[in-house]
Amino acid sequence: MKALLIIPTYNEIENIGRIIPAALSQSPDLQILVMDDNSPDGTGAAVKKMMESEPRIQLIERPGKMGLGSAYVTGFKYALENGFDYVLEMDADFSHNPADLPRLLESAHNKDLVIGSRYCQGVNIVNWPIKRLLISYFASKYVRMITGMPVKDPTGGFKCFNRKVLEAIDLDRILSDGYAFQIEMNFRAWVKGFRVHEIPIVFTERLNGVSKMSRHIVWEAAWMVWRLQAMKILGMLK
């Protein structure tokens, strides 16, 4: 097994020095690719310093803040080009627990796409204000209603792909960033008949740094589900 964990970063200097060792400690087969969007706080420089003593860390620096979706697409292409069997996504801010990485990988041996789900066993979110929690919960229901996709946490960003899923999806045709990107990747995998599975996780709101959530990201997700469903009906998904 050869697994790559992709961590997108923008101004995560308060977290990156802790999240990388925590993730690497979960499996000797795990490597990490940090996708940094030219963080002005020195996140990229901190990763380079860690790379001096840890060969399992790689870094791709982009010229500016270019979006979550394009960061992951670049990381996916890197994983395919370098022969990785499994490709994982995780945030840098400890909202996803690195200790759950082995569970994702274990489940991925029998499934094609495994999602660490906040909602597959009740609601497992810590330290969110009630307004944000309700928006997220009902947004997930909205996505399922429009698309018919049987995923309870379609916007979650903690997941593991079997490489064959990424090989089957035309990554150059991905339309979206933010929450919509997570929805789109799940939807494309599901439409192609891959086995999508959710395992329960506890999501904890970040303690350090600033959330990248914005109104634009929310609206992109709201209309993207309609576009994806229309493309499915018209046979346009590749």
N, C-alpha and C positions, 0 to 999 in steps of 0.2 A: 504494500500500500504506500502510495506517495500522495500526500495531502498538502494543499496550499491554503493558508488562511489569508484572505485579503482584508486589510484594514484601511479604509479611506480616512485621511486626516486633513483637517484645516484648523490650525490653532489648537492643538491638543498637547501642548508642551507639559501641562500639568498631569497628564495621564499616560503619555506614550512610554515613559520610562518604567512604568509599573505594569501596563497591560501586556507588553511584549513578553517579558519574562514569565508572567502568569500564564500566558497562552502556551508558550514553548514548553513549559513544565508539564503540560497535560499529555504529551506524546512525543517520543523520539522521532516519529515519522512525520511530524508536522513542521512545515516551513512557513514563513510569514513574508508576505509582500505588502509593504506600506505604500499606499498611493497618496502622495502629498501634493496638495494644490498650492505650492509655494507659500506655505504658512509664514506670515511675518513674525510670528513669535519664536521661530527657531525649531519647530518640530522636526523638519527635515534634517537639520544639523545634528539634533539629538539622536536620530535614527542612524545616521552615518557613524557617529561615535560608537553606538552599540554594535554596528556591523564589524568594527575592528576586532572584536573578540568573539563574535557569534556568526558563523558562516550560514546559519539557517535563516538569516534576515536578509531580505532584498528591499530595495527602495526604487520607486519610479517617481521622479519629480516632474510635475507639470507646471507650465508657466504662470498659471493663475487659477482662480476659483472657477472651475469648469463644470461642476455638477457631479452628484453622486452616481447617476446612471453611467455617464461616460467613464468615470473612474473605475467602476466595476467592469464595464465592457473591456477596457484596456487590460485590467487584471485577468479577466477570463481568457483573453487572447494569449497573454503571457503564460497562463497555466496550460493551455492546450499546446502551445509551441514547445513547452518544456516538459511535457510528458507526465503531468500530474493526473492521478486517478480520481481524486476528489478535490473539490474546490469549495471553500467555506467563506461565508461573509460574517463579519462581526464589527460592531461599533467600537471605537477606541475609548469610550468614556465609562466603562464598567456597568453600563445599563444591561449588557449581556454578561453573564457570569462565565469566565473562562473554564470553570470546572464542568460546565455543560458540554464542552467541545467533544469529549470522548463519547458522550451519549449520541450526539449528532452523527459522528463517524460510525459508530456501531450500527445505528439504525440505517445508515446509508448503504450498508452491505446488502440489505434486502430491499431497499426502496431506491427510487431514482432521484427524488428531491425531498429532502427532509427539512421541515420548518420548525424552528423553536417557537412555540406558540404561546401567546399570552392568554388565549381565550379557549383553548380546547378542553380545559378542565376548570370551568368557572372563569373568574377574572383574577389574574395573577400579576398585578402591577403595584409597585411600592412607591409612595411619595409623589404621586401625580395629583394635582388639584382635580376636584370632581368634574369641572367643566371639560378639561382636556380628556379625562377618562371617558366621559359620555360621548364626546365627539369621536374619539378613536373607536369605541365599541360599536356605535351605530354606523360609523363609516364602514366597518368590516361587514356589518349586515347589509348595507347598501351595495357593496361590491358583490356579495354573494347573490343578492336579489337580481342585479342587472346581468351578471355574467353566468350565473348558474354554477359557478366553480365551487366545489365542496371543500373550501378552505376557511376555517374560522378566523384565522389571523392573516389575511392576504397582504397586509402592509408591513408585516414583520421583517426585520432585516438581519435575523440570526438564522442562518440556514446552511445546508450542505448540498451541493450538486454532484451527482455522478458525471464524469466528463462526457458521457454519451449524450446527456441532455444538452450541454453547451455545444457539442458538435452538431446536434440536430437543429439548433436554432441559428438563424442567420443573424449574427450579432450586429452586423452593419445596418440592420433594419430596425433596431430597437428605437423606439420613439420618445422615450420619457426619462425623467430624472425623479429624484425624491421618492415619496411613497408610491407614486405611479409606476416607477421603475420596478419596485418589488412586485406590484400587482401584475405588471406586464410579463415579467419573467415567469411567475407562477402560472399565469394564464396560458402563455405559449407552451410551457411544458405540459400542462394538463390537456390542452387541445391536441397535442401530438400523441397523447395516450400514455405518457410516462406516469409512473406510480408516485403520487404526491402524498406525503405522510407528515402529520404533525405530532410533535412530542411536547409535553408541557414544560415551560420554563417560568421562572419568576423574573420579571423585568423590573429593574430598579432605576429610578430617575438619576441622572448624573449628579455627582457631588461637586465636580470641578468643571470649569470651562462653560461655554455658552451653547445652548441648543441651536441647531441649524434650521429649525422649523420656521416656516413663513406662510403667509396667506397664499402666495403664489403656488407653493407646493401642495397645499390643500386643494385649491381649485384645479390644478393639473390632474390630480387623482380623480376628482369628481367627474370631469368630462372624459377622461381617458378610458374609463370603463365602457362608456357608450361607443367610443371609437373602436375599441378592441372587439366588442361584441358584433359591431357592424362588419368589421373585417373578417371575423369568423364566419358570419352568415354568407358573405360574398366570396369566401374561399381565398382571401388575400393574405392570410397569416403564413409566413415562411419560417 
